[in-house]
Amino acid sequence: MTAPAVLFDLDGVLADSRATITRGTRAALAERGHRDPGVARIAAMIGPPLQVAYAELLGLDPADAEVAACVGAYRARYRLLLHETPGFPGMAEALDALAAAGLRLGVATSKPLPFAEPVLAALGLRERFAVVEGPSFDGTEFKTATLGRALAALGSGALALVGDRSHDVEAAHAHGLVAIGATWGIGTRAELETAGADAIVDTPPALVEVVLALAGSNGRVAGARDG
């Protein structure tokens, strides 16, 4: 029998990417002659594909050449910063607890895979995951498609996706998974509630409790939102 599996978003769940993404974004926009949009606007663009996020930030079409130029400038900066990304306290221990309980672990992230892999390695987390999936540098792949590839790589038995933004909830539900929202990331509790998260947790230990209850109840959330 295949062991149950749970998948995780990267930015905002495993990695506290806010500072490095903010620095890279500010530098890229300044290089391209755009004004600093402020921390709140930059935080809001963390999660969706970069072409989409920069298009919204600049008020342009995702196919506009200036969007591509800003994305390129950002990636050149971020490549130098990604190794400075910190993790969230308690997440390594939470992952170990889930693995010790027999669960398989995977990552489905909107961060391009050539960036996601070294971030996980810098955090000392890469070896904990059987599968890591992220988009290539080309295109505007959304989380639903990325999650689909991660699920195919894991095989049967996936229970849930842990994320911090509305698109994580949408992707989980599109694939019939339980959507667990984490409030220590970029997204807010209100965003997760509005998106329809099946459970919302405020700490990594609470996440372990919810996932273990889920694994022991044949895929049904055993409790309401942690608060």
Secondary structure, 3 states (H helix, E strand, C coil): CCCCEEEECCECCCECCHHHHHHHHHHHHHHCCCCCCCHHHHHHCCCCCHHHHHHHHHCCCCCCHHHHHHHHHHHHHHHHHHHHCCECCCHHHHHHHHHHCCCEEEEECCCCHHHHHHHHHHHCCHHHCCEEECCCCCCCCCHHHHHHHHHHHHCCCEEEEEECCHHHHHHHHHCCCEEEEECCCCCCHHHHHHHCCCEEECCHHHHHHHHHHHHCCCCCCCCCCCC
